[in-house]
């Protein structure tokens, strides 16, 4: 099963709570939180991975 990455935006002005990224099998193992930006506010330093 391809990996998933669950992220939260910690920017106080952002209305997005949480979102999930579903990778394909072709996604490199080195891809992580810092490779993405918030789809709502566009922030890049405000994303944190959800630890289950």
Backbone bond lengths (Angstrom), bond angles and torsions (degrees), N, CA, C in turn:
res aa  C-N    CA-C-N  psi(-1)  N-CA   C-N-CA  omega(-1)  CA-C   N-CA-C  phi
1 X - - - 1.440 - - 1.532 108.75 -
2 X 1.327 117.99 133.52 1.472 120.26 178.73 1.528 111.46 -63.62
3 X 1.311 115.42 154.02 1.462 121.07 -179.12 1.521 111.51 -70.29
4 X 1.320 115.59 155.81 1.458 122.09 171.57 1.522 107.42 -126.90
5 X 1.317 116.00 156.37 1.454 121.72 178.80 1.513 107.26 -134.63
6 X 1.340 117.00 120.03 1.459 121.74 179.73 1.518 108.22 -101.23
7 X 1.340 116.08 127.35 1.455 121.63 -175.01 1.519 111.60 -126.86
8 X 1.336 116.03 151.46 1.454 122.93 171.19 1.516 107.69 -121.86
9 X 1.330 115.91 150.21 1.456 121.41 174.80 1.522 106.82 -100.04
10 X 1.330 117.09 124.52 1.461 121.95 -176.40 1.529 112.77 -96.67
11 X 1.329 118.02 4.59 1.466 121.19 178.34 1.531 109.06 -69.71
12 X 1.331 117.02 125.36 1.470 121.66 -177.43 1.524 113.19 -61.04
13 X 1.333 117.95 -26.96 1.452 121.41 -178.87 1.520 114.15 -89.56
14 X 1.309 117.36 -0.79 1.470 121.44 -177.43 1.523 110.12 -94.50
15 X 1.313 116.30 137.01 1.463 122.30 -179.55 1.533 113.60 -89.89
16 X 1.336 117.87 -6.20 1.466 121.32 -178.57 1.523 109.89 -76.57
17 X 1.302 117.07 130.58 1.460 121.68 -179.29 1.528 110.15 -87.26
18 X 1.325 116.72 -63.27 1.457 121.76 -175.34 1.517 109.05 -152.89
19 X 1.331 116.72 149.62 1.451 120.26 173.08 1.516 109.35 -144.87
20 X 1.330 115.24 160.26 1.460 121.33 -175.33 1.519 109.25 -124.58
21 X 1.311 115.55 134.32 1.466 121.78 176.78 1.522 108.20 -104.27
22 X 1.311 116.15 130.46 1.461 121.93 177.32 1.519 107.91 -108.16
23 X 1.296 116.79 115.56 1.467 122.45 -178.86 1.528 111.23 -82.85
24 X 1.319 115.36 158.82 1.461 120.52 166.96 1.532 107.78 -91.99
25 X 1.283 116.86 171.91 1.465 119.68 178.06 1.527 111.81 -66.30
26 X 1.334 117.75 -17.84 1.460 121.49 -177.86 1.523 113.76 -84.99
27 X 1.320 119.36 -4.64 1.462 122.23 -179.18 1.525 109.21 -69.79
28 X 1.330 118.21 128.18 1.471 120.55 179.39 1.532 111.58 -61.76
29 X 1.325 117.24 148.28 1.465 122.15 179.72 1.528 112.19 -64.21
30 X 1.321 117.71 -22.17 1.458 121.61 -176.80 1.530 113.80 -79.18
31 X 1.333 118.41 -6.04 1.463 121.84 -179.16 1.529 109.71 -71.19
32 X 1.336 115.56 133.15 1.459 120.27 -179.12 1.512 112.17 -146.59
33 X 1.315 116.48 -166.03 1.455 123.59 -175.51 1.528 111.95 -56.21
34 X 1.310 117.81 -41.06 1.468 121.41 -175.58 1.523 113.45 -68.62
35 X 1.313 118.47 -9.25 1.466 121.69 179.57 1.529 112.59 -88.13
36 X 1.341 117.83 -0.48 1.456 121.35 -175.65 1.521 111.55 -125.37
37 X 1.328 115.26 165.01 1.456 121.36 173.17 1.523 108.53 -128.46
38 X 1.321 116.21 158.51 1.457 121.21 -179.46 1.524 109.49 -64.49
39 X 1.326 117.65 128.46 1.474 119.72 -179.41 1.527 113.28 -72.20
40 X 1.330 118.04 -12.05 1.465 120.70 -178.87 1.532 111.16 -96.56
41 X 1.344 117.32 -55.57 1.464 120.01 -175.56 1.526 112.94 -99.93
42 X 1.321 117.78 -13.33 1.462 121.56 179.38 1.509 114.17 82.51
43 X 1.316 118.06 2.79 1.460 121.35 -179.68 1.520 112.35 -68.44
44 X 1.326 115.62 150.23 1.457 119.64 179.81 1.525 112.14 -117.00
45 X 1.330 117.63 -27.58 1.467 120.33 -178.93 1.520 112.31 -92.45
46 X 1.316 117.96 4.80 1.457 121.73 -174.47 1.531 113.14 -107.55
47 X 1.317 117.83 5.17 1.470 120.12 -178.76 1.522 110.91 -91.62
48 X 1.325 115.18 139.30 1.460 121.91 176.09 1.515 109.03 -133.85
49 X 1.314 115.86 142.02 1.464 120.40 178.33 1.522 110.30 -76.66
50 X 1.328 116.26 139.26 1.464 121.38 176.10 1.519 107.33 -79.74
51 X 1.319 116.48 122.29 1.465 121.98 178.26 1.519 107.83 -97.22
52 X 1.328 116.71 117.48 1.471 120.52 178.59 1.500 112.07 -93.98
